[in-house]
């Protein structure tokens, strides 16, 4: 090996060691501000966004979506979405909750972002969530059928008129209707 290659390899090794030392110093001293009120620097933001997108696509590779999303699936997913998702992601003609505006990363408005993801990727995101993003995993508390209903609704959002969105009730509204209390008996009445 000639001296030029030897010097290049030693220089690259020294640079790599320096980068590792700097990274360890930042991690161990708390040198990186993790406050949600302070945006990521462009390099960190790019790395996190790119990693998340590539990871979701890879993890969702073998997921098989239903052959079609039926109106019944969309309607069932609407209730779940309005009860669990709209606070952060908003809806057609509906803003996200005020507190979700200051989340970092900011939850995407799914009426627009749903176009960017395949159904199997949306399924994976809903089922498994995303670490350190505020996106919870609904898989531990919801079965796959319910998650596919949510996916059906999310994928319908970009083309959905605001009036149609507003016409869907939330899952919570349906539960309140099904378990309403009559003054005479003070016991829940199931329809």
N, C-alpha and C positions, 0 to 999 in steps of 0.2 A: 504494500500500500504506500502510495507516495505521500509526501509531507502535506500537500494541499488537502487531500481527502482526510488525512488524519486530523488536521487542524479544523476542518469543517465539522467532522464528527464530534470532536472535543468541544467546539463552540456550541453546537446544537445541544449536547448533553449539559453543558454549563447553563445554557439558557433555560432548558427544561427544569433543571434543579432550582434555578432562581424563581421561575414561575410557580413551582410547587411551594417553595418557601414563602413567597409573597401571598399565595392563596391561603396557606396555613395561618399566616399572621393575621390576615383579614378575618378568617373564620374564628380563630381563637381569641382575638381581641374584640370581636363584635364590630369590626370596622365597617361592615356593610349595613346600612340603615334598612331594616326590614319593615319600617312603618308603612302602612297602607296609604298614608298621605304623601309619601315620597315615591314618585315613579321610579321604576327600574332604569338604570342607565341603558343605553341602546344595545350594548353587547349582551348584557344579562337578559334584557327583554327579548331579544332575538333568540338567544339560546333556549330560554324557557318556552317560548311560543313554538319554535321549530321542534323542540323535543316533544312537547305535548302533541302536536299534530302528527308527527311521525309515529309516536308511540300508539296513539289511538288507531291510526290506519293499520299498523302492524298487528295490534292485539285483536282487531275486529276482522281480520282476514278470513277466518273460518266460520264466521257467524252467517247463518242462512236466514234472511228475512222472509216473511210471508210472501206468497205469490202476489198478493194485492192488499191494499189497505182499504177496507170497506167503510161506508158511511157509519156503520155501527161502531167500528173500532175508533174512528175519528171522534164520534160523539162521546164514547167512553173515555177516551184519552183527554178530551176537553176538560172534564171534571177534575181529573187528576192534575192536569197542567195548571188549571186556574187555582187549585188549592195549594200546589207545591212549587210551581215553577215561575208563575207570573210575577211574584214579588221581586225576583232577581232579573228575569228576562223580559218582563213586560208582555204585551200582547198586541194584536192588531188594533191600532188606535189607542193603546193604553201604555203609559210609561211604566217603567219599573218603579219599585218603592224608592223613596228618597234615600234611605240608608244604603240601598244597592248602588246608587250613583257614585258612592265614594269607596266601593270595593276595589281592590287591586289584586288581580286583574279584574277589570270591569266585566260583568257578565254580558255576553253579546245579546242584542235583541234578536230573538230567534225567528221573528217574522222575516228577518233579512238573512241571518246567518244560517238558517236551515238549508238554504240552497247550496252551501259549501260542503256539506257533509252527506255521505251516503247513509241510507237507513241503518245499515249494520253498525256504522260508526256512531250514530245517534244512540242506538241501542246500547252500545258499549259504554258511552259516556253516561247515560242515565243509570245503567246498572252498576257501574264501578266508580263513578265520580272522578274527580281530578284532585290529586294531592295539592295542598297549600293554595287552593284557588277559591275555596268557599263552595265548590260544587260537591254536594254530598253523593254518596253511593246509595241508590234506592234499591239495589239488588237484595240486600239483607232483609228488607221489609216489604218488598213487592215481588210478586211472581212474574215470570217472563211474559205471560199473557198481558198483564197490566202494563208492563214496560213497553211491549209492542204497541199497545193502544196509545200510550204517550207518544211513541215514535210516529205513529200514523197521524196524530194531531199536529205534532211539530212539523212534519213534512208537508202538511196541508196549509200551514200558516202563511207562507209567502203568497199564495193565491187567494187567501180567504178575505172576503169583504169584512169590514169592521162591524157591520150589522150582524153578520153570521157569528163572529167571535163574541159579540156582546150577548147574543141569544143563548149561548151555552152557560149552564150554571156550573159552579164549582162542586167538586166532590163533597166539600164541607157543607155547602148549601143543601145538597141532596140528603146528607146524613141528618142535618138539622130538620129537614122536612119529614124524613122517615121516622125520626125519634122525637117528634115534637111532644110537648107535655100539655095535657088538658088540665085546666084549672080544677075541675071536679075531682079527678082521681089522682093527680100529681104523679102518675105513672107514665112511662113512655108508651106511645101508641105506635105500633109498627103496621105499616100498610102492606 
